[in-house]
Amino acid sequence: MASIVSRSASQVLRAASRRSSRVFTKTAVTPVQVASYSLLARNARNTSQKASILAVRGVKTLDFAGTKEIVYERSDWPLPKLQEYFKNDTLALIGYGSQGHGQGLNARDNGLNVIVGVRKDGESWKQAMADGWIPGETLFPIEEAIKKGTIIMNLLSDAAQSQTWSQVSPLITKGKTLYFSHGFSVVYKNDTHVIPPSDVDVILVAPKGSGRTVRTLFKEGRGINSSIAVWQDVTGKAKEKAIALGVAIGSGYMYETTFEKEVYSDLYGERGVLMGGIQGMFLAQYKILRKNGHSPSEAFNETVEEATQSLFPLIGAKGMDYMYNACSTTARRGALDWAPIFEKANLPVFEKLYESVKNGTETRKSLEFNGRSTYRQDLAKELAEIDNQEIWRAGKVVRSLRPDYKPDSE
Ligand SMILES: NC(=O)c1ccc[n+]([C@@H]2O[C@H](COP(=O)([O-])OP(=O)(O)OC[C@H]3O[C@@H](n4cnc5c(N)ncnc54)[C@H](OP(=O)(O)O)[C@@H]3O)[C@@H](O)[C@H]2O)c1
């Protein structure tokens, strides 16, 4: 499909701006303030006066296509307030995978007292040291970090949260707060056996993206969007703490949800459109093109390259209709006709997937697989199989043709 821009950019922008002003008419217009939640941004401001200006918007109710929802924003938590709020706390980050890295470094850069707890001399221990965590000062074996912490941020892999729970649980004593970034462990308690002590607040901040993105957005002075939820409120302050921690770890704004809703939607989304669905759909389209004699480069370009380089960013920037409008009338006609056919074909698959998430089948599979001592190698083997599929081998060559291609980026 040729993505011929058939509507002038200014027309499209004007339409988009009309749309966005309709959506936000209920939002109070408030003053702006200089805000920075990253050292890089602060340093940049000090040296160049080019401050990052963010709108002060704060907590508010927004109308999401007819449903009102509350959104919490970082601007309600200026850095001095955040630091004052946590001045007596030690955030003990247990686990240093992708989220541990992003959340831990952001909270540390925000001036909070953060320590890391991981298996001594494991991969994560080495990674944490490389990121400047110091053994005996800010880096400890898991049990020691939990003892020292007041807010226990359980960022082990979901399978490890279950496996280590019998050692971790007795250390989570009254007065501490237990924090997760996924509803997985407590919602599927019958499978994970993670049942939090009844005398601690149990909260969730789930960034909607990889820990690497949590970090890069923060460094740019931006902020990822996260969900927050409360499982157990002993102090009456659980929600407030979740919001403050969301800001501390680098969120720009946060939606309120429940542990159940967070885990169902997250497991469903990543198995669906976000990861499993997209790989399945790309592959199916590519295979039919190849079967009909199209070359690998043509099949890849019409399936992946145009999607990721041209069209998906337009959806991200201004929505599906904007992307349609940026394409030829021929493309628009065909896409409008075929969208409902794909929807109908996919609905039963998504029904089956949601059920498989809700009834715990997906959780049990994940616990079994990721609980193996060989989980890293086993995952790497399956991912290498994907990497070796013709579509992705062709993709490497296509990427190498991009004028901005850097050979060491593969
Ligand atoms: N990644 C994401 O995109 C994302 C997004 C939102 C929320 N979350 C949630 O955030 C949490 C952390 O996820 P993640 O992706 O950052 O981490 P992960 O890669 O799933 O887990 C890595 C950590 O778990 C540790 N670990 C694994 N098995 C262990 C065991 N048996 N005993 C002790 N430690 C063990 C690893 O330590 P070693 O190096 O010592 O093995 C490492 O520190 C999860 O609840 C996840 O669902 C993740």
The ligand as an SDF file (V2000), in Angstrom:
LIG
                    3D

 48 52  0  0  0  0  0  0  0  0999 V2000
    9.4120   -5.2360   32.0940 N   0  0  0  0  0  0  0  0  0  0  0  0
    8.2840   -4.5750   31.9090 C   0  0  0  0  0  0  0  0  0  0  0  0
    8.0280   -4.0900   30.7960 O   0  0  0  0  0  0  0  0  0  0  0  0
    7.3030   -4.3600   33.0430 C   0  0  0  0  0  0  0  0  0  0  0  0
    6.3710   -3.3380   32.9290 C   0  0  0  0  0  0  0  0  0  0  0  0
    5.5150   -3.1030   33.9810 C   0  0  0  0  0  0  0  0  0  0  0  0
    5.5850   -3.8990   35.1050 C   0  0  0  0  0  0  0  0  0  0  0  0
    6.4800   -4.9310   35.1870 N   0  0  0  0  0  0  0  0  0  0  0  0
    6.5200   -5.7490   36.4000 C   0  0  0  0  0  0  0  0  0  0  0  0
    7.6660   -5.3360   37.1640 O   0  0  0  0  0  0  0  0  0  0  0  0
    8.1720   -6.4650   37.8930 C   0  0  0  0  0  0  0  0  0  0  0  0
    9.6230   -6.6740   37.5400 C   0  0  0  0  0  0  0  0  0  0  0  0
    9.7350   -6.9650   36.1680 O   0  0  0  0  0  0  0  0  0  0  0  0
   11.1170   -6.8010   35.3490 P   0  0  0  0  0  0  0  0  0  0  0  0
   10.7790   -6.9770   33.9130 O   0  0  0  0  0  0  0  0  0  0  0  0
   11.8110   -5.5860   35.8030 O   0  0  0  0  0  0  0  0  0  0  0  0
   11.9920   -7.9740   35.9260 O   0  0  0  0  0  0  0  0  0  0  0  0
   12.2950   -9.4390   35.3850 P   0  0  0  0  0  0  0  0  0  0  0  0
   13.2540   -9.3230   34.2680 O   0  0  0  0  0  0  0  0  0  0  0  0
   11.0350  -10.1830   35.1500 O   0  0  0  0  0  0  0  0  0  0  0  0
   13.0000   -9.9870   36.7170 O   0  0  0  0  0  0  0  0  0  0  0  0
   14.3280   -9.7720   36.9590 C   0  0  0  0  0  0  0  0  0  0  0  0
   14.7160   -9.8460   38.4280 C   0  0  0  0  0  0  0  0  0  0  0  0
   14.2190  -11.0260   39.0690 O   0  0  0  0  0  0  0  0  0  0  0  0
   15.3480  -11.6500   39.7180 C   0  0  0  0  0  0  0  0  0  0  0  0
   15.1210  -13.0870   39.8860 N   0  0  0  0  0  0  0  0  0  0  0  0
   14.6780  -13.9680   38.9460 C   0  0  0  0  0  0  0  0  0  0  0  0
   14.5660  -15.1960   39.5110 N   0  0  0  0  0  0  0  0  0  0  0  0
   14.9540  -15.0650   40.8180 C   0  0  0  0  0  0  0  0  0  0  0  0
   15.0200  -15.9430   41.9280 C   0  0  0  0  0  0  0  0  0  0  0  0
   14.6460  -17.2300   41.8220 N   0  0  0  0  0  0  0  0  0  0  0  0
   15.4380  -15.4510   43.1250 N   0  0  0  0  0  0  0  0  0  0  0  0
   15.7930  -14.1510   43.2550 C   0  0  0  0  0  0  0  0  0  0  0  0
   15.7410  -13.2610   42.2610 N   0  0  0  0  0  0  0  0  0  0  0  0
   15.3120  -13.7040   41.0460 C   0  0  0  0  0  0  0  0  0  0  0  0
   16.5250  -11.3620   38.7950 C   0  0  0  0  0  0  0  0  0  0  0  0
   17.7250  -11.4900   39.5170 O   0  0  0  0  0  0  0  0  0  0  0  0
   19.0050  -12.2870   38.9260 P   0  0  0  0  0  0  0  0  0  0  0  0
   19.6490  -11.3790   37.9300 O   0  0  0  0  0  0  0  0  0  0  0  0
   19.8080  -12.5140   40.1490 O   0  0  0  0  0  0  0  0  0  0  0  0
   18.4650  -13.5290   38.2710 O   0  0  0  0  0  0  0  0  0  0  0  0
   16.2250   -9.8980   38.4330 C   0  0  0  0  0  0  0  0  0  0  0  0
   16.7050   -9.0050   39.4110 O   0  0  0  0  0  0  0  0  0  0  0  0
    7.2750   -7.6480   37.5100 C   0  0  0  0  0  0  0  0  0  0  0  0
    6.2430   -7.7380   38.4660 O   0  0  0  0  0  0  0  0  0  0  0  0
    6.7320   -7.2340   36.1660 C   0  0  0  0  0  0  0  0  0  0  0  0
    5.5100   -7.8630   35.8330 O   0  0  0  0  0  0  0  0  0  0  0  0
    7.3570   -5.1540   34.1910 C   0  0  0  0  0  0  0  0  0  0  0  0
  1  2  1  0
  2  3  2  0
  2  4  1  0
  4  5  1  0
  4 48  2  0
  5  6  2  0
  6  7  1  0
  7  8  2  0
  8  9  1  0
  8 48  1  0
  9 10  1  0
  9 46  1  0
 10 11  1  0
 11 12  1  0
 11 44  1  0
 12 13  1  0
 13 14  1  0
 14 15  2  0
 14 16  1  0
 14 17  1  0
 17 18  1  0
 18 19  2  0
 18 20  1  0
 18 21  1  0
 21 22  1  0
 22 23  1  0
 23 24  1  0
 23 42  1  0
 24 25  1  0
 25 26  1  0
 25 36  1  0
 26 27  1  0
 26 35  1  0
 27 28  2  0
 28 29  1  0
 29 30  1  0
 29 35  2  0
 30 31  1  0
 30 32  2  0
 32 33  1  0
 33 34  2  0
 34 35  1  0
 36 37  1  0
 36 42  1  0
 37 38  1  0
 38 39  2  0
 38 40  1  0
 38 41  1  0
 42 43  1  0
 44 45  1  0
 44 46  1  0
 46 47  1  0
M  CHG  2   8   1  16  -1
M  END
$$$$
